[in-house]
């Protein structure tokens, strides 16, 4: 919080006080908690403690992250919504007039997404395999101890993740700067691109920047943010082929290429858009939706009903596991289709022994069931939130896309209100609270929160 305070001070903006007071409150309470607990958790965490701590951490971060917005006169529901959207890297916003907002506030929004992005990667690599959520046990590594304790070896992995994350952010910043962005815009957009968050410093998002090279660099780094960070670390350490050996990386890259080219052809035939313009607009917007970044390069909802439906479906996809993206994730689709294919083969030859595999790993029935359960709960959650939002007199497109956006941590929804050229400010406060909760449980992979509602979880 002191970083945006310094930015406002340098710009001679009085709003620096909001960040200083917020940092004092946050720092004081954090210090009191640290002193009160002492070394109580030095021996590690068991499974139940990890579930509780993970959920409470993601509730606490936006609760304190909202303080600067409150000091600056933003309503309570709006402040919490903006902070939750920031830390979960959803990218939905209730703020307008971004071009005229104080620089410190813009930096704070970008910082929230940047911190949230690296937090998501650490959670996905270190905690979720340990908690065995949604098939994540498939990615259990040496940093995820099987003896019910999270061990200190994960600290080294977290350090490598942090250094790689910082390095990629720096590369993105210099790429933006070299293509004509101001240093201020380059820093902010580098933070939110690598985090696949999508907060911008301009109301029209990336349409503000006229150099096509800027948009192509955004495409590149959105894809980088959607790749598994463990494999990115290995690539940076001299093993680039490790990325291509991962089935989900090949599937993800192949999928976005096919979708982007299909939309390019559609724009050329239907709207007579020149090939180079169509390729840039389709690739940028489709990758932005798939990765959950939420940047906009023009309003793709005006391209016709097929593109609107496609954008809605793409909100469910997401990137690779261990990345900063939201959504269902590519590996779960691979496991799902593999399970369905195996089931079809058994229907033809009931006595045949069929082994389901993911890369070099054999899929157990427990893992397949875990993925299928996640898919059912995920779609059910979107349906429930759509129903609840419709009670606030929202139309079907707005309610459904808002629910899908929140649970998938994608960014803008569809329709004239919350679409790529709108924001969530017109929604009732009740709907914003519901969406804030949806963003949190979506980022926590649903089961991390749902399991806390089970009475058996709390029984000894």
C-alpha positions as CSV (number, residue, x, y, z in Angstrom):
1,X,0.0,0.0,0.0
2,X,3.0,2.3,0.4
3,X,3.9,1.9,-3.2
4,X,0.8,3.7,-4.6
5,X,1.2,6.2,-1.7
6,X,4.6,7.1,-3.1
7,X,3.2,7.3,-6.6
8,X,0.5,9.8,-5.5
9,X,3.1,11.8,-3.6
10,X,5.2,12.0,-6.7
11,X,2.2,13.2,-8.6
12,X,1.3,15.7,-5.8
13,X,-2.0,14.0,-5.3
14,X,-3.5,14.2,-1.8
15,X,-4.9,10.6,-2.1
16,X,-1.6,9.3,-0.8
17,X,-3.1,9.6,2.7
18,X,-5.6,6.9,2.0
19,X,-2.9,4.4,1.3
20,X,-0.8,5.4,4.3
21,X,-3.6,5.1,6.7
22,X,-4.7,1.8,5.2
23,X,-1.2,0.4,5.4
24,X,-1.0,1.5,9.1
25,X,-4.2,-0.3,9.9
26,X,-3.3,-3.4,7.9
27,X,0.3,-3.5,9.3
28,X,-0.8,-3.0,12.9
29,X,-3.4,-5.8,12.8
30,X,-0.9,-8.1,11.0
31,X,1.7,-7.4,13.6
32,X,-0.7,-8.1,16.5
33,X,-1.7,-11.4,14.9
34,X,1.9,-12.4,14.4
35,X,2.8,-11.6,18.0
36,X,-0.4,-13.4,19.3
37,X,0.3,-16.6,17.4
38,X,4.1,-16.6,18.0
39,X,5.4,-19.9,16.5
40,X,2.2,-21.9,17.0
41,X,2.2,-23.1,13.3
42,X,5.9,-23.8,13.1
43,X,5.3,-27.5,12.9
44,X,3.3,-27.3,9.8
45,X,-0.4,-27.7,8.9
46,X,-2.7,-30.7,8.7
47,X,-5.4,-31.0,6.1
48,X,-8.2,-29.3,8.0
49,X,-6.0,-26.4,9.0
50,X,-4.9,-25.9,5.4
51,X,-8.5,-25.8,4.1
52,X,-9.4,-23.2,6.7
53,X,-6.2,-21.1,6.3
54,X,-6.5,-21.1,2.5
55,X,-10.1,-19.8,2.6
56,X,-9.4,-17.2,5.3
57,X,-6.4,-15.9,3.5
58,X,-8.3,-15.2,0.4
59,X,-11.1,-13.5,2.4
60,X,-8.7,-11.4,4.4
61,X,-6.7,-10.1,1.5
62,X,-9.5,-8.3,-0.3
63,X,-11.1,-7.2,3.0
64,X,-8.0,-5.1,3.7
65,X,-7.3,-4.4,0.1
66,X,-10.7,-2.6,-0.1
67,X,-9.6,0.0,2.6
68,X,-8.0,2.5,0.2
69,X,-11.2,2.5,-1.9
70,X,-13.2,3.3,1.2
71,X,-10.9,6.2,2.2
72,X,-11.4,7.6,-1.3
73,X,-15.2,7.6,-1.1
74,X,-16.0,4.4,-3.0
75,X,-19.1,2.6,-1.6
76,X,-18.5,-0.4,0.6
77,X,-20.0,-3.0,-1.8
78,X,-18.1,-1.5,-4.7
79,X,-14.8,-1.3,-2.7
80,X,-15.0,-5.0,-1.7
81,X,-16.1,-6.0,-5.2
82,X,-13.2,-4.2,-6.8
83,X,-10.7,-5.7,-4.3
84,X,-12.0,-9.2,-4.6
85,X,-12.0,-8.9,-8.4
86,X,-8.4,-7.6,-8.2
87,X,-6.9,-10.3,-5.9
88,X,-8.7,-13.1,-7.7
89,X,-7.5,-11.7,-11.0
90,X,-11.1,-11.7,-12.3
91,X,-10.8,-8.2,-13.8
92,X,-14.5,-7.2,-13.5
93,X,-14.7,-3.5,-12.4
94,X,-17.2,-1.1,-11.0
95,X,-15.0,2.0,-11.7
96,X,-15.4,4.2,-14.7
97,X,-13.4,7.2,-15.9
98,X,-10.2,5.3,-15.5
99,X,-8.3,7.8,-17.6
100,X,-8.9,10.5,-15.0
101,X,-8.4,8.4,-11.8
102,X,-5.5,9.2,-9.5
103,X,-2.3,7.3,-10.5
104,X,-2.0,5.7,-7.0
105,X,-5.4,4.1,-7.3
106,X,-4.6,2.7,-10.7
107,X,-1.3,1.3,-9.4
108,X,-3.1,-0.3,-6.5
109,X,-5.6,-2.0,-8.7
110,X,-2.7,-3.4,-10.8
111,X,-0.7,-4.4,-7.7
112,X,-3.7,-6.4,-6.3
113,X,-3.9,-8.4,-9.5
114,X,-0.1,-8.9,-9.7
115,X,0.0,-10.2,-6.1
116,X,-3.1,-12.2,-6.6
117,X,-1.6,-13.8,-9.7
118,X,1.5,-15.2,-8.0
119,X,-0.6,-16.2,-5.0
120,X,-2.8,-18.3,-7.3
121,X,0.2,-20.0,-8.8
122,X,1.6,-20.9,-5.4
123,X,-1.8,-22.1,-4.2
124,X,-2.3,-24.3,-7.3
125,X,1.2,-25.8,-7.1
126,X,1.7,-26.2,-3.4
127,X,-1.7,-26.4,-1.7
128,X,-4.3,-27.8,-4.1
129,X,-2.4,-31.0,-4.8
130,X,-2.0,-31.5,-1.1
131,X,-5.8,-30.9,-0.6
132,X,-6.7,-33.3,-3.6
133,X,-9.2,-30.9,-5.1
134,X,-10.7,-31.5,-8.6
135,X,-8.0,-33.9,-9.7
136,X,-5.2,-31.6,-8.6
137,X,-3.5,-34.6,-6.9
138,X,-2.3,-35.5,-10.4
139,X,0.2,-32.7,-10.0
140,X,1.5,-33.6,-6.6
141,X,5.2,-33.0,-6.5
142,X,7.9,-33.3,-3.9
143,X,6.8,-30.0,-2.5
144,X,3.4,-31.5,-1.6
145,X,4.2,-34.0,1.1
146,X,1.9,-37.0,1.3
147,X,2.3,-37.3,5.0
148,X,-0.4,-34.8,5.9
149,X,2.2,-32.0,6.3
150,X,3.3,-29.2,4.0
151,X,7.0,-29.3,4.3
152,X,9.7,-26.7,4.1
153,X,10.9,-27.9,0.6
154,X,8.0,-25.9,-0.9
155,X,9.8,-22.7,0.2
156,X,12.4,-23.2,-2.5
157,X,9.8,-23.8,-5.1
158,X,7.9,-20.7,-4.0
159,X,11.1,-18.7,-4.3
160,X,11.7,-19.9,-7.9
161,X,8.1,-19.1,-8.8
162,X,8.5,-15.6,-7.4
163,X,11.7,-14.9,-9.3
164,X,10.3,-16.3,-12.6
165,X,7.1,-14.3,-12.1
166,X,9.1,-11.1,-11.6
167,X,11.4,-11.8,-14.6
168,X,8.4,-12.4,-16.9
169,X,6.7,-9.2,-15.6
170,X,9.8,-7.2,-16.3
171,X,10.1,-8.7,-19.9
172,X,6.5,-7.8,-20.5
173,X,7.0,-4.2,-19.2
174,X,10.0,-3.6,-21.5
175,X,8.1,-5.1,-24.5
176,X,5.2,-2.7,-23.9
177,X,7.5,0.3,-23.4
178,X,9.4,-0.5,-26.6
179,X,6.2,-0.5,-28.6
180,X,5.1,3.0,-27.5
181,X,3.4,2.6,-24.1
182,X,4.2,5.2,-21.5
183,X,6.3,3.9,-18.6
184,X,3.3,4.2,-16.3
185,X,1.0,2.2,-18.7
186,X,3.7,-0.3,-19.4
187,X,4.2,-1.1,-15.7
188,X,0.5,-1.3,-14.9
189,X,-0.3,-3.5,-17.9
190,X,2.7,-5.8,-17.4
191,X,1.3,-6.4,-13.8
192,X,-2.1,-7.3,-15.1
193,X,-1.1,-9.2,-18.2
194,X,1.2,-11.8,-16.5
195,X,-1.5,-12.2,-13.8
196,X,-4.1,-12.6,-16.6
197,X,-6.1,-10.1,-14.6
198,X,-7.1,-7.5,-17.2
199,X,-7.3,-4.3,-15.2
200,X,-6.4,-1.4,-17.5
201,X,-5.6,2.3,-17.0
202,X,-8.0,3.2,-19.7
203,X,-11.8,2.7,-20.1
204,X,-11.4,1.3,-23.6
205,X,-8.7,-1.1,-22.4
206,X,-6.2,-2.1,-25.2
207,X,-8.1,-0.3,-27.9
208,X,-6.4,2.8,-26.5
209,X,-3.1,1.7,-27.9
210,X,-2.9,2.0,-31.7
211,X,0.4,0.1,-32.3
212,X,-0.5,-3.5,-33.4
213,X,2.8,-4.7,-32.0
214,X,1.6,-3.8,-28.5
215,X,-1.5,-6.0,-28.9
216,X,0.6,-8.9,-30.2
217,X,2.9,-8.7,-27.2
218,X,-0.2,-8.8,-25.0
219,X,-1.2,-11.9,-26.8
220,X,2.2,-13.5,-26.2
221,X,2.3,-12.7,-22.5
222,X,-1.3,-13.7,-21.9
223,X,-0.4,-17.1,-23.3
224,X,2.7,-17.2,-21.1
225,X,0.5,-16.4,-18.0
226,X,-1.7,-19.3,-19.0
227,X,1.1,-21.9,-19.0
228,X,2.1,-24.0,-16.0
229,X,4.7,-22.0,-14.0
230,X,6.6,-25.1,-12.9
231,X,7.3,-25.9,-16.6
232,X,8.1,-22.2,-17.3
233,X,10.7,-22.3,-14.5
234,X,12.2,-25.4,-16.2
235,X,12.1,-23.7,-19.6
236,X,13.9,-20.6,-18.1
237,X,16.5,-22.9,-16.7
238,X,17.4,-24.4,-20.0
239,X,14.7,-27.1,-20.6
240,X,12.2,-25.5,-23.0
241,X,11.0,-28.8,-24.5
242,X,9.5,-29.6,-21.1
243,X,6.6,-27.3,-22.0
244,X,5.8,-29.1,-25.2
245,X,5.8,-32.5,-23.5
246,X,2.9,-31.6,-21.3
247,X,-0.4,-32.7,-22.8
248,X,-2.3,-29.7,-21.5
249,X,0.1,-27.3,-23.0
250,X,-0.2,-28.9,-26.4
251,X,-4.0,-29.0,-26.1
252,X,-4.2,-25.4,-24.9
253,X,-2.0,-24.0,-27.7
254,X,-3.8,-26.1,-30.3
255,X,-7.2,-25.0,-29.0
256,X,-6.5,-21.3,-29.1
257,X,-4.9,-21.5,-32.5
258,X,-8.0,-23.3,-34.0
259,X,-10.4,-20.9,-32.3
260,X,-8.5,-17.8,-33.3
261,X,-8.2,-18.9,-37.0
262,X,-11.9,-19.9,-37.1
263,X,-13.0,-16.4,-35.9
264,X,-10.5,-14.8,-38.3
265,X,-12.1,-16.6,-41.2
266,X,-15.6,-15.7,-39.9
267,X,-14.7,-12.0,-39.7
268,X,-13.2,-12.1,-43.2
269,X,-16.2,-13.7,-44.7
270,X,-19.0,-12.2,-42.7
271,X,-17.7,-8.7,-42.1
272,X,-15.1,-8.3,-44.9
273,X,-12.4,-7.4,-42.3
274,X,-8.9,-7.5,-43.8
275,X,-6.9,-10.6,-42.9
276,X,-4.3,-8.9,-40.7
277,X,-6.9,-6.9,-38.7
278,X,-9.1,-9.9,-38.4
279,X,-6.3,-12.1,-37.2
280,X,-5.2,-9.6,-34.5
281,X,-8.7,-8.8,-33.2
282,X,-9.8,-12.4,-33.1
283,X,-6.6,-13.8,-31.6
284,X,-6.4,-11.0,-29.0
285,X,-10.0,-11.2,-27.8
286,X,-10.4,-15.0,-27.9
287,X,-7.2,-15.5,-26.0
288,X,-8.2,-12.8,-23.6
289,X,-11.5,-14.6,-22.9
290,X,-10.0,-18.1,-22.7
291,X,-7.2,-17.1,-20.3
292,X,-9.7,-15.1,-18.3
293,X,-7.6,-11.9,-18.7
294,X,-10.5,-9.8,-19.8
295,X,-8.7,-7.2,-21.9
296,X,-10.8,-5.9,-24.8
297,X,-9.6,-4.9,-28.3
298,X,-12.8,-3.6,-29.7
299,X,-16.2,-4.9,-28.8
300,X,-16.4,-8.5,-30.0
301,X,-20.1,-8.7,-28.9
302,X,-20.9,-6.7,-32.1
303,X,-19.5,-9.4,-34.4
304,X,-22.6,-11.4,-34.4
305,X,-24.5,-14.0,-32.3
306,X,-22.1,-16.9,-33.1
307,X,-19.2,-15.0,-31.5
308,X,-21.2,-14.0,-28.5
309,X,-22.1,-17.7,-27.9
310,X,-18.5,-18.7,-28.5
311,X,-17.3,-16.1,-26.0
312,X,-19.7,-17.4,-23.4
313,X,-18.5,-21.0,-23.9
314,X,-14.8,-19.9,-23.8
315,X,-15.4,-18.4,-20.3
316,X,-15.6,-21.9,-19.0
317,X,-12.3,-23.2,-20.5
318,X,-9.4,-21.4,-18.7
319,X,-5.7,-22.1,-19.2
320,X,-3.3,-24.7,-17.8
321,X,-3.0,-25.9,-14.2
322,X,-0.4,-24.1,-12.2
323,X,-1.0,-20.8,-14.2
324,X,-2.6,-17.6,-13.2
325,X,-5.8,-18.3,-15.2
326,X,-9.3,-19.2,-13.9
327,X,-11.9,-21.4,-15.5
328,X,-12.2,-25.2,-15.4
329,X,-8.6,-25.7,-16.8
330,X,-7.5,-27.7,-19.8
331,X,-6.3,-30.7,-18.0
332,X,-9.8,-31.4,-16.5
333,X,-11.2,-31.4,-20.0
334,X,-8.5,-33.9,-21.1
335,X,-9.3,-36.2,-18.2
336,X,-13.1,-35.8,-18.9
337,X,-12.8,-36.7,-22.6
338,X,-10.4,-39.5,-21.8
339,X,-12.9,-40.9,-19.3
340,X,-15.8,-40.7,-21.7
341,X,-13.7,-42.3,-24.5
342,X,-12.8,-45.2,-22.2
343,X,-16.4,-45.6,-21.2
344,X,-17.5,-45.8,-24.8
345,X,-14.8,-48.5,-25.5
346,X,-16.0,-50.5,-22.6
347,X,-19.6,-50.4,-23.9
348,X,-18.4,-52.0,-27.2
349,X,-16.1,-54.5,-25.4
350,X,-17.2,-55.0,-21.8
351,X,-14.4,-57.5,-21.0
352,X,-11.6,-55.3,-22.4
353,X,-9.2,-53.8,-19.9
354,X,-8.7,-50.2,-20.8
355,X,-6.1,-48.0,-19.2
356,X,-6.8,-44.3,-19.0
357,X,-3.7,-42.1,-19.1
358,X,-2.7,-38.5,-18.9
359,X,0.7,-38.1,-20.5
360,X,2.9,-40.6,-18.7
361,X,0.6,-40.9,-15.7
362,X,-2.1,-43.5,-15.3
363,X,-5.5,-42.1,-14.3
364,X,-7.0,-43.8,-11.3
365,X,-10.8,-44.1,-10.8
366,X,-10.4,-41.8,-7.8
367,X,-8.8,-39.1,-9.9
368,X,-11.4,-39.4,-12.7
369,X,-14.2,-39.2,-10.2
370,X,-12.6,-36.1,-8.6
371,X,-12.5,-34.3,-11.9
372,X,-16.1,-35.3,-12.9
373,X,-17.3,-34.2,-9.5
374,X,-15.6,-30.8,-10.0
375,X,-17.2,-30.4,-13.4
376,X,-20.7,-31.1,-12.0
377,X,-20.2,-28.8,-9.0
378,X,-18.7,-26.1,-11.3
379,X,-21.7,-26.1,-13.7
380,X,-24.1,-26.3,-10.8
381,X,-22.5,-23.3,-9.2
382,X,-22.9,-21.3,-12.3
383,X,-26.5,-22.3,-12.5
384,X,-27.2,-21.4,-8.9
385,X,-25.6,-18.0,-9.1
386,X,-27.5,-17.3,-12.4
387,X,-30.7,-18.1,-10.6
388,X,-29.8,-15.9,-7.6
389,X,-28.8,-13.0,-9.9
390,X,-32.0,-13.2,-11.9
391,X,-33.8,-12.4,-8.6
392,X,-32.3,-8.9,-8.9
393,X,-34.2,-8.4,-12.1
394,X,-31.2,-9.0,-14.3
395,X,-31.9,-10.3,-17.8
396,X,-30.8,-13.9,-18.7
397,X,-27.6,-12.9,-20.7
398,X,-26.4,-10.5,-18.0
399,X,-27.2,-13.0,-15.1
400,X,-25.7,-16.0,-16.9
401,X,-22.5,-14.3,-18.2
402,X,-22.0,-12.5,-14.8
403,X,-22.2,-15.9,-13.0
404,X,-19.9,-17.6,-15.5
405,X,-17.5,-14.7,-15.4
406,X,-17.4,-14.6,-11.6
407,X,-17.0,-18.4,-11.0
408,X,-14.4,-18.6,-13.8
409,X,-12.6,-15.4,-12.8
410,X,-12.8,-14.2,-16.4
411,X,-13.5,-10.4,-16.4
412,X,-16.2,-8.7,-18.4
413,X,-19.5,-10.4,-19.1
414,X,-21.8,-10.1,-22.1
415,X,-24.6,-7.7,-22.9
416,X,-24.8,-3.9,-22.9
417,X,-24.4,-3.5,-19.1
418,X,-21.4,-5.7,-18.2
419,X,-20.0,-6.4,-21.6
420,X,-16.5,-5.5,-22.8
421,X,-17.4,-1.8,-23.1
422,X,-19.4,-1.6,-19.9
423,X,-18.8,-2.4,-16.2
424,X,-20.5,-3.8,-13.1
425,X,-21.4,-0.4,-11.5
426,X,-25.1,-0.4,-12.5
427,X,-25.8,-3.7,-10.8
428,X,-27.5,-3.7,-7.4
429,X,-25.3,-3.9,-4.3
430,X,-26.8,-7.3,-3.5
431,X,-25.7,-8.6,-6.8
432,X,-22.2,-7.3,-6.3
433,X,-22.0,-9.1,-2.9
434,X,-23.2,-12.3,-4.6
435,X,-20.6,-11.9,-7.3
436,X,-17.8,-11.2,-4.9
437,X,-18.6,-14.5,-3.1
438,X,-18.7,-16.3,-6.5
439,X,-15.3,-14.9,-7.4
440,X,-13.8,-16.1,-4.2
441,X,-15.1,-19.6,-4.3
442,X,-14.3,-19.8,-8.0
443,X,-10.7,-18.9,-7.3
444,X,-10.6,-21.4,-4.4
445,X,-11.7,-24.2,-6.8
446,X,-15.1,-24.5,-5.1
447,X,-14.4,-27.5,-2.9
448,X,-12.0,-25.6,-0.7
449,X,-15.0,-23.5,0.5
450,X,-17.8,-26.0,0.2
451,X,-16.0,-28.6,2.4
452,X,-16.2,-26.0,5.3
453,X,-20.0,-26.3,5.1
454,X,-19.9,-30.0,5.9
455,X,-20.5,-30.7,9.6
456,X,-18.3,-33.8,9.3
457,X,-15.3,-31.5,8.5
458,X,-15.5,-30.0,12.0
459,X,-16.1,-33.2,13.9
460,X,-13.2,-34.8,15.6
